């Protein structure tokens, strides 16, 4: 039974398509369909796919032609919507056109999804296409100023061989479950927010998944090779515009007020350091300025901020929509964790004959009779606060590279 859909969005990427489609065709499992969304390409991409794959024994292939370049988000949303119209589709893989899959990619990534039913997304091991043994992306990591990074980028592959929970899945070649996509989508079948066009759309989705109680896991056995920046380009003012603008879109939509204030404080310091490094001619910042004056680059960032201000009323609407949609899910999680914590404490108290355990981390147990277990109490308080006030994304935490609500950074395999 076909229960997997692979969605590919293409814009003038004909030179990458043979590697991509040939690697899909060689997969060890064939219970999938491919949905190819073309964003108004002018390089005969569609004719190439039709001529080489549509008329062959290639697994089910649908081609959707859009009249113009609508961006990654609209393209992916169009493909995902088409995929989920088939009730048998349980998993959707979004795939960049400048990728090449290992022959066991689908087999391994689906096995991982089945292993973790609480997962909303699975991140494969994405390798650099040109630099052997180097990681391109092993998931999304979030710094204290809210900036998103490719986990493990540029590091040795051998350091990323452990399967583990991460913050979220990058949009290069990740698997998303039907349940998670349907429960977190914005109005108009916006799985990825169309307002983003490109960049940070996967970060926004990762936040919505986590706020709704879905987890994300890194699957090192599912391997992909990626030409980093092959489709979107490595450095441009347009890319800088979307990165800066969409960062604020993500923070305003998904962060609590307290966390937002802390994050924006650190972001202000980051901007100050960025400006200083530009004038010091540090390599990373001067790469960004290639072929452009400092004034032009500065105006592009100011333009991004202006777009945030103009879109603020819409951001508020989306924030409220997300809060309303996630409220019941988070309340349930808080209550469930409170019950679990209470039950665990009682069970250990019975086993150890010491009464309630207030701190059940190994090596730090205390005997406190007739006191409600601390973790259960904390989760209940969170549930009550959540019900009376607003949603609280910091409650739902797990492993991975991101900053918790108390400001402490959880340990990570990428550091």
N, C-alpha and C positions, 0 to 999 in steps of 0.2 A: 504494500500500500504506500502511495506517495504521501508523505507527511512532512516533507522538508521543502521549503522554497528558498532559492538563492536569488537575491535581488541585486542587479548590477546597474549602476548609473554611469552613463558615458557622455562625455563631451569632447569631441575631436580627439579621441584616444585610440584610433585605429591601430597605431603601431604597438599597442600593448595587448590587443584583444586575442591574438593567437596564443600567446603564453597563458592567458587567463582561461580561455575556453578549452584549450587542450588539456590543461590540468584539471578542469572540472570533468571533462569527458573520461579521464582516467581514474576517477574515484572508485574505491573498492566497494562502495554501496551505491546503488542507482535509484533509490526510492526518493527522488527529488525532481523538482521542476525548476527551470530557470526563467526569470522574468528580466528581460533586458530593456532598460528605459534609456532612450537616447534624447539628450537635451539639445535638439536642434543642431546636430553636428554638421560640419561642412566638409568633412574629409572622407566621405563614403563609408563611414563606420557601419551603418545599417546594411548597406549592400554587401559588405564584407561578411557580416554575421549571417545574413540570409543565404548568401552563396556558399558558405563553407560549413554551416551548422544547421540551418533550418531544414534543408532538404536531405540531411543525413540521418543516421540512426541515433543521433544525439538525443539524450533524454528530453522530455517535454520542454519546449522553448516558446515563450511568448515575447513578442517585440512590441514595445509601446513607443511611438514616435511623438515627441513634443515639438512644438513649432519653434521654440526659442530656448535659450539656456535659462532654466528656472532655478538653478542651484541644486546642491546636493539634497537639501531637505525636501523640497517639493518632489524631486525625482524619486527619492527613496519612499516618501509617503505614497506616491502614486503606485509604485511597485508593491509596497507592503499591503496597501488596500486591496490591490488585485489578488495578491496571494491569499489574504485572509477571507476573501469571498468563498474560497474553497474550505469547507468546514473540516476537511481531513488534515489540513495543514496545521501542524503543532509547533513547528520551529521555523523561524525565518533567519536566514543568514544574509547580512548586508555585506556586499563585497565590492571593494574598489576595483576598477578595471586594470590598474597597474600592479596586479598581484599574480602570484603563481602558487598553487596549492600543492602540498604534499599529497600523494595518492590516498593516504589514510586520514586526511584532514576531516572530512565529514563524519567518518566512522568514529573517530576519537572524540570530536567535539560533541556529537550527539550522545555518546556513551557518558560523557561527563555531565551533560544536562540531565540524563536519566539518574545519575548517581546522586545529584543534588536537586530534589524536587522543589526545594524552596528558592532555587535560583531563578532570576529573571533574565540573566545574561551570562554567557560564557565567553571568555577572552582566550583566543589561541596565542601561541608563541609566534609573534610576527618578527621575522628576521630581515636584516638589511639585504637587499637584492645584490648589491655590489661588494659589500664588505663581509667576507666569510666569517662566521662565528660571532657576528655582532648583532645585538638586539635592536630592532626598530621600535617595537612596542610590546610590553607585557601587561597592558592595562592602563588605566587612568590613575594618576596620583594628584592630590590636591595639596598645595602649599598653604602656609598660614595666611597669605594674602589672597587666597582664593584662586590663584592661578593654577590652571590645569597643565599637567605635563604627561608625556609618554613615559610610563614607568619603564625604567631600565634602558632608555634610549642611549645607544652608543656603547653599551657595556658588553662584557663577555657573556656569551650564551650560557656557559656552564654555571653561572651564578643564578640562573632562572630555570631550574629544572624541577622545582618543587610545586606541586599542585596546592593551591591555597586560595582563601577568600581575599578578594581585592575590593577597592572602592567601586569601580565600574569598568565597563568594557568600552574599548576604543572602537570607532566606526570603520576601521579598515577592513576587518573580516570577521566580525563577531556574530555569535548566535543569540537571538532573542526569542523568548517563548511567547506564544499567542496570548496566554493569560496576562503576562506582564504588560505587553503592548496595549491590549484592550483596556486594562484597568487604569493605565496612566496616560492615555492619549488625551490631547487637548481637543476642543471642539473642531469639527470639520475634518476628522480623521488625521489630525496633526500628531503623528507619533513622534517625529522630529518637528520642532517648532519651525514652521515655514518662514517666520520673521527673521530667522538667523541667516538664511541663504546658504551659508557654509561656515564651518569652524565653530567649535564649542557646542554644536548641536548634540553630539554624543555625551558631552559633560552634563548638559541640561537633562537629557534623558536618564543618565546615571543617577542624578539627584532625585528625579521623580521616582525611579525604581526603588531607591533606598528609602525614601520617605514613605513609600507605600508598603515597605516591609519585605521587598524582594532583595535577594543577595546576588552577588556576582562572584564568579570563580575563574581563576586562571588555570587553563589546561595546557601544560607544556608539551603534551604528546601530539596536540593538533598544531601542525607547523604551516606557516605561510611565508613567502618571500615577497617583499614590498619595495617598489621603487619609490622611496620617500619623496613626496613632492612631485611625482610624475604627472599627476593630473592637475593639481591645484597650483603647482609652482612652488619653489622653495622660498623665495623672497620677493615681495612686492608691496607697494603701498596699499593696494586693495586688500591684500591678506592682512596687513597690519590694521587696517580699518575694521575689518570684520572681527579680528581677534580682540581688539580693545573694546569695541561696541558690545559684542556678544558676551564678553566677560561680565559686564555690568548687567546685561539682560539676565544672565544666569543667577547672579548674586541677588538681585532684586526679587526674582521670582521664587527662589528656593530657600533662602536663608531666613532664620528668625531675626527679629529686630536687634537683639543683643549680639548675636553672632555676626550680623551684617556690620554693626558699628565697629567691632574688633577687626573684622576682615578689611574694611575700607581704610581703617587707620594704617594697617600694614601695607595696603595698596598705595596709600599716599607716600609712604617711605620708599616703596619700590619705584614709584614714578620719579621721586627725587634722585634716587640712585641711577635710574635710567638716563635722566638728563645729564647728570654729572659724568657718566661714562661716555656719553656721546661727545662731550667736549674734551674728554681725555682721550678720545679716539680708541676706546677699547674695541677689540675685534668683533665681538658679538653684536654690538650696537652699530658699528660702522658697516657690517654686512647688511644690516637692515636699511642703511642709507645709500646702498649702491646705486649710483646714477641719479641721486636726488639730493637736493639741498636740505640743510637742517630745517629751514623755514617751511619747506613743502611737507616734510615729514611731520613737523609739529602741527601744521594745519590739518593734516589727515587725522591726527589723534584728536584734535579739537573738534573736527567734523564728527568723529565717532561719538564724542561726549554729547554733541548737539543732537545727534540722532537718538541717544538715550533719553534726553530731556523731552524731545518731541514724541517719543513712544511711551513716555511714563504712564499716561492714563491707561493705555492698553496693557502695560506690564502690571499695573495694579489689578486690573480685571483678571488677568491670568493668575496672579498670585492668589487672589480670592478663590478662583476656580480650583486651583491645585489644593488650597487649604481645605476647601469644602469636600473635595473628592478623597483626600487622604485622611480626613479626620477620623472616620469610622475605622479604617485600617489600623491607624496608629493607636487608637484607644483599645482596640482588641489586642494588639501586640503588648501594650503596657499591662493590661489585666492578665493576659496569659503569662507574661514573664513574672508578674507578682505571684501568681498561683504556683508557678514552677519553683520560684525561689523559696516560697513558704514550704512547699512539699519537700523540696530537697533538704531544707534545714531541719524539718521535723524528722525526716528519715535518718539523717546523720545523727541527730540528737538521740534518737532511739538506739541506734547502733553503738554510739559511744557512751550512752548513759550520762550525758552531761547537760541535758536541757537544750534550749534553743541555741543554735550557733549563729552568732552575729556576723562573722566573717569566715566564709567557707573556702577561702583560698588555703591551699595546703601549707602547713607550718605556721598558720596564724589563726588558730581557733581559740575562742574565748567562751567561757561558761557564764551565761547571763540568764538566770531563770526568770520566767514570766515576762520576757521582753520580746516584742515582735521582731522577727529577723530583719536586719537592716536593709538588705537588698530588696526584699519583698515590700517593705515600707516605702523605699525610694520609688519603686515602680508604681505602687498605688498612688503615691503623691503625684507622680508624673501623669498618671491617667486622669486624676481629678483635675489637675491644672490644665491638661490638654482639653478636657471636656468643657471646662468653663471658659477658657481663654482662646487658644489658637493651636494650630498644629505645631509640633516641635521636632524638626528633623534630627536634632542631636540625640534623641532617645534611641533611635534605631542605629546601633553601631555594631561593627564586626571587624575582622582583620582587614589590613590594607593600609595604603598610604593616604591618610587624611587626618585632619585635626579634629579631635573630639570637642564636645561642648565645654569641657573644663580647660581647654587650651593646651592640653598635653598631646604630644604627637605619638601615635602608636608606632611600635617598631615595624620595620618593613624589610623585605628581602632586597629592596632596591637601594637601600642606603648603605 
